């Protein structure tokens, strides 16, 4: 247990986390968890899973930095995150009059850090009866991307396989549970909306209405409201979920009077709605006109 406490602290540092992953820490930890008895898991698993969550934060950060490096064609964003930036890129020589290498594609998906364990994570999370442990499992799921899933598997495949259990968990958002649990569920719902197929699933279970209920509750936690708005922003990218979000415009506008982060998140949502709800000549549609009217009223009140 002392070893895992030490690893928990070490795994918070990006370069230490990288070295732990390189040495196979993820596979070893999962082997340890599988060997624990039920009573042992109740006592010690949370500490062990917290180490996994820290490592998942590093792999998520690595993928974000890789995308940024590809965009600007420079490994600078990776400095401080990995000691071996070149191992995550497929480079090609430019055919023009230069010998410089071009960052062609990310090779992250070839590392297979998590794909062998995704099913175990899903099953353990959905069967977990300990809220504190569930928060850690959901934290890991929130940090996984499509490149962490088994080959050929998308998030909508996972939703189809575990649909009823996942839907039951999201319905718990309206229950009087502690905020950490709700927060991780909201973040996960936003992450799951990564494709048209996933947006169909979210719509079919009316989960956007669940978030709308949470957002409208008085004295709601500011961080939770922010994550709801960030989830809305992702929902607005797909037609299936877009119209349900458009139905809660008034609640989004109410966030314009809040602190800076909430106001900016609300503005991004409203800008997306206005872009989608307009005529070919740029004339605002019905919802767009409502947004303009509410903005005008807010300005007058100020």
N, C-alpha and C positions, 0 to 999 in steps of 0.2 A: 504493500500500500504506500509506503514511503517513496518507493520508486515512481509510482504513478503521480503522487503529489509533486515530486520534483519534475517529472515530465510535463505535468500540467503547467508549471511556471515556464519551463523551457519552450514549450510549444507556442507560447505567446509571441516569441521573437521569430520574425519571418525566416531568417537564415537557419536558426535552430530547427524550426518546423520543417524546412526543406530537407535538412540532413536526416531528421527522424523519418520523413516520408521515403527518402532515398534508401534508408536502411531497412525499410519494410515494416515500419511501426504500425501502419494501418492494418496490415494483414495479421500481425502479431496480436494486436489489441482485440481484433475480432475473434481470433482463436481463443484468447483468454476469456472473453465474455461467454463464448459458447460452452466453455468448460465449467463455468460457475454454476453451482446449484441455485435453486430458487431463493433460499435464505441468504446465500452469499451475494447474489445479484442485488437483492434489496439493500444490502449494507454498503456494498462497494462499487456497484456499477455506475452510479452517478459520477463519481470521481473519474472513472475510466472513460466514460462516454464524453465527459467534459474535455478530456484530452483529444478525443476524436473530433469534437466540435471545433476546437482550436485549429486542428490540422485542416479541417474543411474550410475554415476561414482563410487559411493560407492558399489552398488550391483555388478558391473562388477569387481571391485577390490576384493570384498569378494569372488566371484567365483574363481578368479585366485588364491587367497590365499588358498581356500579350496582344489583346485587341488594340490597345492604344499604340503599342510599338509598331504593329502592322500598319496602322492608319498613318503614322508619321514617318514610317520607314527608318526607325531609330530604336536602338535597344535601351535608350536612356530611362524610359519608364520602369524598366525591370531592375534597375540598380537598387540594391537594398532589399529586393524581394527574392532574388535568386543569385547564386554564385556562378551559375552556368547558363546564361541566357541563350547561348548558341544551341544548346541541346533541345530547345523547344521550338526551333524554327527549321523549316525546309527552305534553304537559300538557293537562288539561281544566279548565274552570271548575266549581267546585262549584255544584250547583243550590240548595243551601241558602243561608241568609242570610249569605253571605260571598263576597268577591271573590277569595279565595286560589285559586291554581292547585293542582291535584292532580297529582302525578307518576303518570301513567297506565301507560305501558309504556316499556321500553327501546328505543331506536332503534339500538342497536349493530349489529344485523344488517344495517342499511341501509348501513353504511360499507364493507362488502366489502373489508376489509383483506387477508384471506388466501385467500378462496375460489377465486380464479383460479390459485392456486399449490399447492393441496393435493395434486393428483395428482403434480405434479413432486416435492414433498417426499417423498411416499410412495415413488415409484419410486426416487429417489436414495438414500433411506434403506435401502430393501430391497436395492439393488444395491451399496451401499457396501462396500468391502473394507478401509477404514481405520477401525479401532476408534475413534480419537479424533474423526474426522469423524462417525462414526455416533452417537456420544454427543451431538454438537451437534444433529444432525437429530432424534434421539429427544427431546431437550430441547424442541425446537420443537413436535413432535407432542404432547408432554405438556401444552403450554400452549394448545393449540387446543381449542375447544369446538364444540358442534353449531352455534352461531351463526357459526362461522368456516368451516364447510363450504359447498360450493356449494348453491344453493337446492334444496330437496327431498331432499337427501342426508343420511343419518344414518350414524353410525359403523358400524352393522351392514352397511350397503351397502358401505363400504370394506373391511370384513372379508370379505365375500363375494367382492369383486373381487380381493383380494390374499391370499386365505385361506392358500394353501400357503406362500407366502414369509413371511407374518407368523408362521404356526405354527412354521416352521423357526427363526426368530429366537428365539421364546420357548423352544424346546427347548434353545437354547444356554445357558440359565440354569444348567444343570447342568455345563457345560463349565468348564475352568479359565481363565476370562477375567477381565479386570480388573474391579474392583468398580464403577467408574463406569458401565460399560456395563450390567452386571446391574441396577444401581440404577435407571437410566433405563427399562429394560425392565419392571421390576416396577411402577414408577409408571405407565407407559403401560398395562399390563394392567389396573390398577385404574381408570384413566380410561376405558378402552374398555367397562367394564361399566356402561354408562349406560342400558341399556334391556333389556327382556325378550329381544329378539332377539339382542342381544350376549351375554347370559348363556348362551343356548343354544349359541352358537359356542364360548365359553370352556369350557363343560362338554364339548362334543363332542371337544375336543382334550386333555381331561384336564389342563388347565394348573394347576388348583388343587393337584393332586398334586405338580406340579413345585415350586410354592411351599412346600408342606408339607415336601418333601425338603430344600429350602434352609433352612427355619426350624429343622429338627431337627438340622442340622449343628453340631457343637461349635465354639466360638470364632468364630461367625458375626459379621460386622460389625453393630454395634448399629443403625446407620442403615438397613441393609438389612432387618433384622428388623422395625424400626418400619414401613418402607414395606410389608412383607408384611402386617403387621397392619392397616394402613390400607386395603390392597387387600381383605383379608378383610371389613372393615367394609362395603365397597361390595358385595361378593359376597352378603352376608347380606340385602340388600334384595330379592333376586330368588329365587324358589323353586327355580329350576333350579340355581343355584350354592350356595344356602343349605345344602342337605343335605350337599354335599361338604365345606363348611367345618366343619359340625357334626361331621364325622368326625375332625377334628384338634383337638378340644377340649383334650386333654391337653397338646399343644404350646402352645396359647394360654395355658392356666393356668400353665404353667412360666414364662411371661413376667411373672407377677404378682410374682415375686421380683426383677425387674430394676429398672433405674433408672426414674425418675418417668414419662418420656414413654412408655416401653414398657409400664409397668404401667397407665397410663391408657388406652392404645390397646387393651390386652388386656381391660381391664374393659368398655370400650364394646362389644367383640365379644361378650363373655360375656353382657352385659345383653341384647343383641339376640337371642342364641340362647335365653336364658331366656324372653324375651317370646314368641317364636315356638313354643317347645316347652312348651306348658302347656295344660291342659284349659280348658273354658269357664268353670269356677269358679275358675280361677287356680292349680289344683294343678299343680305341676311335672311335666313328662313325664319319660321315662327319661333323656334327655340333661341336662335341667334338674336332676334329682336327682344325677346324676354331678357336675355343676358345684358344687352345694351341698356334696356330700361332700368334693370336693377342696378347696373353700374352707375347710371345717371342719378338714381335715387340715393345711392350710397354717397356720391359726391356732394349732393345737395345737403344730406344730413351732416356731413363733415363740416 
